[in-house]
Amino acid sequence: MSITFDEKVSKKIMEMKSDIPTEIVLDIDHTLYDGKELIRQDCCGVTRYRIVLTNKNAIPPVFDTKIESNIGDVFFQKWALMYLDPQIKIRQNGTLIEIAGNGELIAPNIELVDFRK
């Protein structure tokens, strides 16, 4: 399994990272809130994909798996594998960032957020 960020998204993330030691998290259900674990109960299994930048070594243990990408490891929750394809692409489409799998769009509008303090 791997993730490929397109040039535009890679550039945004690298600019945000700057020289600050950073981890990247693929958070599909808003488990992270301001860099801390937040337990939620969603009734319908709704996914809300977002890419979260966190401080190095500050990822809650619930993010127990990582995927290699062209800009570094991306952490996520193992149960989320059911929503992901083996080859994931994260790309900018106009003003939106989207995540796609093998020939299909998984989520058309994902957030890019920075929870480092």
Secondary structure, DSSP 8 states (H G I E B T S, - for coil): -EEEE-HHHHHHHHHHHTTS-EEEEEESS--EETTEE-----TT-----EEEEEETT---TT--EEEEETTS-EEE-GGGGGG--SEEEEEEETTEEEEE-SSSEEES--EEEE---
